[in-house]
Amino acid sequence: MTSSAYPNFKTHFAGLFRQAGNHITTLDASIRIELARTKQASHGDYSCNLAMQLAKPLHKNPREIANLLVDALPPSPYLEKVEVAGAGFINLFLKNSAKQQYLQQVLQGKEAFGHSDFGQGKKIQVEFVSANPTGPLHVGHGRGAAIGASLSSILAAAGFNVSREFYVNDAGRQMDILTLSTWLRYLELNNIRVPFPENAYQGDYVKTMAQLIQQAHAQRYVHQPVLLLEDLPENIHETGINTDEQLDQLIANAKKILGQDYAYIHNFVLTEQLGDCRNDLMEFGVEFDTWFSEQSLFDNGLVAHTIQLLEKKHYLYLQDGAIWFRSTDFGDEKDRVVQRENGQFTYFASDIAYHLNKFERGFDQVINIWGADHHGYIARVKGALQALELDPEKLEIALVQFAVLYRDGKKAPMSTRSGEFVTLRELRQEVGRDAARFFYVMRKSDQHLDFDLDLAKSQSNENPVYYVQYAHARVCSVLAQWDGDMNDLIEASTEALSSPAELALLQKLIDFPDTVEMAAKEFSPHLIAFYLRELASEFHSYYNSTRFLVPEIPLQHARLALIASIRQVLNNGLRLLGVSAPDKM
């Protein structure tokens, strides 16, 4: 192979077409010259539709313009030929030598092959998972975790300066409900019976936390239930606690009885649940740069400050004792409360403050990965940013649809008898981390995902993650049998790689950096999963019909260089998705 560095072919050809376009007219700077991969080899390797874009402003037939562009196209050492097709598409055919010599880029690039400076070091924050620390992560959180972690890796590979953030919802009612639930279970351990609210947290993990408090502090937090049931109906033992109003009264009574001890129990359960969440995510291969506390927004006065800013800009008004934000001014279906009649700020108020804080930290772009049930929340958050004179276009919301589990061809129960969702830990233990991470990102995030548990566990070609990993292992096996010096492959002549299958594989490898860039541009990790499945499929077909350790050394080295490059790209792609690339299977 030659030692010259190869360009990104799409960028290279786009530059040539801009020169050609300026030769026949003055191209508007807003015109984006894009090249697409052709779907059929007979149509070449890339296609350009610049002639279509110029047809209207030039008042000419696009096919006529296409011919003018081709005539004006500067020469390229990588082009075999250029053809005009159909209504005016321009198809470009790469020289075989350009494809063959590209292997050196892969083998020398190693883990960095596929990386680019597309992001130009721009600061981008990805906030994902951000589950309430009130219970174990469930399979729904798992999909958001896999997509967020994969997208973060892809953005980093594409040249962005990425910050991964988990927003800890440690302020507000849900944490109070968990604190109360744990304390009531603790009282039960000490033979004090209080009706357990229907809408409190029911899981065994609550009992476990109560047991830990009991073991550490014995009866320190024991109180008789007389004061606890104050201002609740006298027959509460018979009727049970089944309304939000009754639950809130119980929380208020607990705070009054426990005093400063309430804060201890609150902090204890928060620490336990956050620790469990961190461990779960680490076992899933997901880590964060920042764990941002919602409570800190209140402690630092940022929520109150944000409300004052909105008030100064006349976007708030008082109605029925509550303070409302005029979100309908920004396309929301109705105005939203930011401060309740009792003086408490709403979750929306702290969310506005949190997003103000994000922008004040100097990120060029902010990405929130939310569950699809948050769809209606987008307009009000972007409206609040606009009200604060911040650019709402810098906030990108990626919605993640829920994953539905299937076993034996039937929907698997998503919850246990106690009403808890199947946990991420249970899923990981059943199918393995690799399968879970890959399956979660196989489809677009805004599409429903049918997660076939039996397929995810199977060792067959129908299992997509097994199929991709097996391709990597097969290459490792061949190279282990060869047991030669990889430098020989880097320097090998690749002219012998001329069959249709080999040329198609070469083009597929060339496509990898473009795929990473597109996945970053569109915030779409599934594009990497699609690419890996296609590359693995083409490789397996080639493997089944080809001998590699042939006597002719030039041919042997050329084929080994090709599959070594395939191994490298499989490894790099799987790593972006948080999936391992085993040497043996």
N, C-alpha and C positions, 0 to 999 in steps of 0.2 A: 504494500500500500504506500501511497505517497504521504508525505508529512504535512501537507498544507491543510490548514483548518478550513472546514466547510461552513458556509453561512447557513442561516435559516432560509430554506429555499423560498418559502412564501414571501418573506420580507425582501429577499433579493429580487424576485420577479415583480413584486409590487413596485419596487423602485424603478425597474425597467419600464413598466407600463406607465408610470407617472411621467417619465421622460418622453415616451412615445405620445402620450396624451397631450403634453405641452408642445409637442412638435406639430400636431394638427390643430390645436386650439390652445386657449389659455385655461388650464384646469382650475376650477374653483377649489380653494383650499379645503372646503367642507366635504368634497368628494372623497369617500373612503374607497381605496382600491383593495379589494379583498380577493384572495384566491381560495377556492374550495377544492378538496380532494374529489376526484371523479370516482364514480361508483363502478365504472367498467374500464378495464385495461385498454379496450379498443378506443376509448375516449381520452387516452393519455393519463397523466398523473395529476395534473392540476387544471382547473378551469377558471377563467376570469370573465366577469360580466360587465366590464367597464363600458363596452360598446352600448349595452342596454341603458346604462346610466346617462350616456352622452346623446342618445337618440333624440330626446325631447329638446334639450337646449340647442343642439346643432341642426334640428329639423331635418334629420337624415335617417335613412333606413339603418337599423343597427348592424345589419350584415355588411353594409357598405363601410360603416365606421370601423367595424372589426377588421376588415381588410386593410384599411388605412393604418390602423394601430399596428397590425402585424408587419406592414412594410416599414413602419417607423421604429419598430422595436430594436433597441441596441443588441448587439450580439452577446451571448452568454456562453461560457465554457461548459455549462452544465446542460444545455438544451440540445436535444437531438433534432426536434422539429416542432413547428407550431401550426395548428390547423384551425380554420374557422368552421364551426358546425352549427347546424340548426338555424335559429333566427338571428344568431350573432354571438354565440358563445365562442370563446377563444380557448382551445385546448392545448396544453403544453405537455410535451413528452420529454422526460429526463433521459439523458444518455445513460446507458447501462454502466459505464465507467463511473459516473457520478454516484450511482447507487452503491456500486461495489466498493469504492474507496471510502464511502461514508462509515464503514465498519470501524475504521480506526478511531473515529470520533467517539464511538460507543465504548470501545475497549480502553481507550486512554482516559475517557471521562469517568469511567467507573461509577461510583455512587452519585457523582455530580451530573451524570448525563441526564438530560431532561430539564435541568435547572436553567434559568434565564434571568435577565435583568428587566423583565417585563414590568415589574412593580416599581422599579427604580428606587427602592428603599423607602417607599411611602409607608407611613405608620398606619397600620390597620388593626382594629380590635375585633376579636370574635368572642362574643359572649354566648355561651351555650350551657345546656343542662339547667343550671340555676333552679334546681328543684327545691321546694320547701324542705327544710331540714326536719321534717316531722315524721319520717318513716323511711324504710328502705327504698332504694331506687327500683323502679319497676321497668318492665320491658319497653314501655313508652319512652321513658327517660333514656333507655339504651340506644334507641335510634337517633335521638338528638345528640347523644354523646359521640356516637360513631361518626355521624355526619359532621359535627363541629370539629372533632379532632382531625378527621381526614381533610376537611376544607382548610384548616389551619396549616397542616403540613404542605398542602398543595400551594397555598398562597406564599408560604415561605420559600418553597422551591421556585416559585415564579418571581422571586425577587422583592417581595414585600417584607417589611419589618412587622412581624405578627406578635400581638399580645393576646394570650388566651385568658379569658376571665369567667369566673363563676360568681354570680350575684347571689349572695346569701340572704334569703328572706328571714332575717332573725328579729324583725320587729313586727308587731301587730298580733292580730287575733289568733292565727293558726298556732303560733308558738305558745300563746297563752293556753289554748286548748290542750296542746301536748303537755304542758307543764301541769295543768290541772289533772289530766288523765293519769299521769305518772304518780302524782301525789295521792289521788284517790286509790290507786292500786297499792300504794305504800300503806295507806290507812287500812286497807283490807288485810294486808299481811300482819297488821297489828290488831286484827279482830274488831275493827271499827267499820261498820257497814254504812255506806252512803249510796243511794241510788246512782248507778253509773249511767251518765247521759248517753242516750242513743247516738247522738252526733259527736261524741268524743272519740278519741283514737282507741281502737279495739284490739290492735295486734299484740301478739305475744312479746314483741320487742318492748312494749310499754311495761309489761310485767317484769321483764328482765331488768329494765332500768330501775324499777321500784325495788327489786331485790338487791341491786347494787347499793342503793341508798340505805336500805335496811342493814346490809352487812357493814357499811362504813359508819353509820350514825345511829344504829339501834332505833330507839323511840324518840329521838330528838325532835322530830317534826310531827309527832302525834298530837292531835287536837280532837276534842269531842265534837260531834257533828251538830250540836245545838246551834252554834253561831254560823256554821257553814250553811245551814238550811234557812237562815234568816231571810225574810222577805220572799220566801217561796211558799207555795200552797201547803197547808197543813197535811193534806193527804198525799204528799209527794212520794211517800214510800209505796203507795198503791198505784198511783198514776204513772210514776216514773218521770224522768226529766227528758222531755222530747221536743222542746222548742228552743230556738236560738236565744230568745229573751231569757228563758230559765238558765240556759248554759252561761250566758253573759253575767247573770246575777251570781251564779255559782263562782265564776272566775273572780268577780269583784269581792265576794265574801272571802275567798281563799287569799287574795292579796291582803285584805284587811287583817285576817287572822295570823298569817305567816309573817307579815311585815318584811324585814330584810331577808328572812329565810326564803321568801318566795323567789328573790333574785338568785339565791344559791341553786334552788331546784331548777329554775329556768336556765341558768348557765350550765348546769350539769347535763340536762337533757340535750341542750344545744351542742355542747362539746361532744357528747356521746354520738349523736346523730351525724354531726359533721365528720367526726372521725370515721364512722362507719361508711359514710358517703365517699370520703377520700380514698379509703382502702378499696372499696368497690370499684371506683374509677381507675385506680392504679392497677388493679388486677385486670381491668379491661383495657389497659394500655393508654389511659387518658389522664393527662396531667394539665395543671393550670399554672399560669404565671402569677395570677392575682385571684385571691378570694376576697371579694368586696362586700363589706357588711352594710346592709340596709340601715341598721341601727346607727352606724357612724354618720349617716346623713342627718339624723335627728340630733345626735350628740354634738356635731359640728355646726348646727344651726343652718345647714344648707337647705333643708326643706322650707323652713320659715323664710329664709332669704329668697328662695325661688318664688314663693307665693307673693312676697312683697314686690318682686320684679314684675310679675304678671299684673299685680294691682296697679302699679305705676303706669303700665302700658294700657290700662283700662280694659283688660280682658277678663276681669272678675266682677261678679255681682252677688248681692245678698238676696236670698229667697228662702222663705220658710225656716229661717234661722241658720241655714247652711250657706257656704260660699261656693259659688259655681264658676267654672271656667267656660268661656264662650267657644266651645270647640266646634259649634255649628258654623262659626265664621270661617272654618278651615275644612269644611266638607264632611264633618262628622254628622251622624244622624240626630244627635241630641247633645245638649250641653251636659257637662260632667261635674259632679261634686268633688271639690278638693279638700274641703274642711267641713266636717259634720256639725250638726247643731250642738253636740256636746263638746266641741272644740278639738276633737281628734282629727288628724289629717288622714285622708284616704290613701289607699295603696297607690292610686294614680298620682297623688301629690308627690309621694316619695319617688315614684318612677320618673316624673318630670325632673326632679332634682338630680336623680341619678344620671339621666341623659345629659343634663346641663354639665354635670361633673365630667362625663365622658368627653364632651367637646372641649371643656376647659383643659383637659389633659393633652390636647394637641394632636389627637388622631386625625389623619386625613380622611379616614372612612371608618364607620362603625357598622358591624354586622351583628344583628340579633337573630339567633336561631330559636324560634318559638314553636310550640305546638300549634297545630292547625286551628285549635279552638280559640286562639288569640287573634284570629283574622280581624275581628271587629275592633281590636285595640289599636290597629296600625294608624288609622286616621287621627285619633285623638293625640297619640304620641307625636306624630309628625306635625300636627297642628300646634301643639305646645312648643315644639322647637321653632316653628315659624313665628309664633307669638314672641318668643325670646330672641328673634332676629338671628336665628341660626339656620344653616342650610339643611332643610329636611332631606335633600337628595344625597347628603353624606351618610344618611342612615339607610341601611339595606336590611329588610326583614326577610328571612328565609323561613317559610312555614314547613313544618314537618308533620306529615300525616301519620296516623297511628299504625302500628304493625299488628296484624292479626295472626295468632299462632294456629297452626294446623298440625294434627297428629292423626295418622291412619286415614288421611283424606278428609277428616272432619275438623271443624273448628274446635280447638282445645279450649278448655275453660280458662278465662283470663284472670280469674280470682279464686281464692281458696274459700273454705266454709266461713272463715271469719270476715270475709269481705275484702281481703287484701288482694291487690294485683299480684300476678306472678312476678317475682323479683328478677332483676337483672342478674343477680348472683345465681339464682336457680337456672336461668337460661344458659348462662355461661358454663355452669357445671354440667349441664345436659349435653350441649352441642359443642362446647369448646370456644375459646376466645376468638380464634381465627375465623371459624364459620360465622359466629355472631357478627363480628366486625364486617366481614365481606357481605353477608346477606343483607345487613342493614343499609348498605349503600348501593345495592344493585339497581335500585330504581330511583327516579327523581324524588327528591325529598317531599314534594307536594303531591305525590301519588301514594295511594294506599299500598301497603306492602303485605303480601301473604307470605308468612314465614313458615315454610314447611320443615318441621322439626326432624322428620324422618329423613328427608333429603339432605338436610344440613349435617346429619350424622353419618350418612352413607359414604362409602369409599368407592365411588363409581364416577363415570364420566358425566353423569347427569348432575352431579353435585358441582356447581361452578367453582367453588373455592378449591375443592380437591382437584378438579381438572386443571386449574391454573398452577397450583402447587406441584402437581405431578409433572407438568411440563418442565418446571425448574429442576425437579429431582432427576428427571430423565437426562437432561443435559449434564448435570453433575455426574451421573453414572458414566456417560460416554467419556467425559473429560478425565474422570478418574482412571478409566481403562487406558486411555492414551498416556496419561502421566507425563506429559511433556512440559516444556517451558512456555508460559503464556506470552512471553515476548516474541516467540516465533510466530504466534498468531497475529500479534499487532503488526508485525512487519511482513506478513504473508501477502503474496499476490492473490487477488480475489477475482481475477478475470474469468476463472473457470465457473463462477456462479452466474450461470446464464439461462437456466431453465425457468419456465414461467413461475414455478413454485418458489424458486430462490429469489427471483426478481420481486415477486409479490412480498416475500418476507423482508427483503431489504427495504422496500418502500414502507412497509409497516413499521420498521424500526425508525425510519426517517420521520414518521408521523408522531412519534412519542413526544418530543418537545412541544409540538403544536397542540397535542392533546392536553398536556399539562397546562399550557398557557390558556387554552379554551376553558378548561375546568376551573381555572382561577378567575378568568374573565366572567364566566357565567355562574360562579359559585356552585358548581355542579360536580361533586365527587363521583357521581355515578358514571361520568364519562371515562374515568380511569378504570372502573370495574368493567365497563363495556369493552374498552380497548384491550384489557388483559385477557378477557375471554376470547376475543377475536384472534389475538396473537397466539394464544395457547392452541386454539383450534387449527390455525394454519400450521403451527409447529408440529402438532401431533400427526397431521396428515403427511407432512414432509418426513418426519421421523419414521413413520411406518413404511415409507416407500424408498428410503435412502440408506446407503451404507456410508459410514463416516470414516472408519479406520481402514481405508483402501490403501493398496500398495503405492499408488502414485502420490508422492509426498506433496506436491503443489496442490492437487485436488483435495487431499486429506486436510491440509492446513486451511484451505479456503473454506471448506465445509465446517471445520471445527471453529474457525473464526466467526462464521455466521451463527452457529448455535451458542457459542460463548457470548456473543452479543445479545442473543435472545435471552439467555440466562440473566445477563446484567439488567436488561430492561424489565424482565419479569420481577427481579429482585427490587429494582427501584420503584416500580409501580405498586407492588405489594406493600412496600415500606410506607408509601404515601397513605395507604389505607389502614395502616396499623396491623398488617397481617404478616406472619412469618413466611420465609422462603426456605423450606427444608431441603437439605441435600439428599435425604433418603426418605422413602415412604413405604 
